Amino acid sequence: MRTDLIRNSALTVATIAATAGGIAGPAIAAQAAPAEKAATQVSTDRKGHGERELKVDYEAQPNFYYCGPAAARNALSVQGKNIDVDAMAKRMGTTENGTNSINDITPVLNKETGKDVYRSVEIKTPKADDKQTDTMRADIVAAIDDGRGVVVNIAGTAIDTDGGVHSFEGGHYISVTGYRDGGKIVTIADSANPATASYQMDIDALADWAATRGYSH
């Protein structure tokens, strides 16, 4: 694992620090917000109108390197599951360097949902092309329509639909728990900070954010 990517950077204009983890090599970053539960999102089901939002029992990560277990926990919460993040971290091999790869997340999701329910997809290129973006969009829509959250391993900086800046130069894990406009816009549950627990992002921006890493759906 590379440790040369360490760099503190803003999550939002409120200056929330980066978090650890990822395929390209997790890096230790500044302390994330303490664990805290936020208001549960309202579940809506309008698949016929190209949108669906799953009910999330959100919980923030308890330390700067638990983003992988926390993202998996938030994703599984849409199915009414509440798995201890310490137990998840142990299964994923999470350390203070983070969780190494999305491939360490998928087996844990499958342990809780059933054999081969989730699978990993890696985006190995520096930027997602149209095919990779369309595939990610279809995978997210299918998972959400099946009532399952998606876990995405991201790195770098992305901007949400409200103009909020989210920066994790050392890598991070997030959950996708909804979509609208047929998957062109997705809803993200982010464990790094309860002040920005949920935001929406264009699928093109999310796919580029996951480039060199990947997702589990």
Buried (B, 14 or more C-beta within 10 A) or exposed (E): EEEEBBEEBBBBEEEBBBBBBBBBBBBBBBEBBEBBEBEEBEBEEEEEEBBBBBBBBBBBBBBBBBBBBBBBBBBBBBBEEEBEBEEBBEBBEBBEBBBBBBBBBBBBBBBBBEEEBBEBBBBEEEEBEEEBBBBBBEBBBEBBBEBBBBBBBBBBBBBBBEEBEBBBBBBBBBBBBBBBEBBEBBBBBBBBBBBBBBBBBBBBBBBBBBBBBBBBB
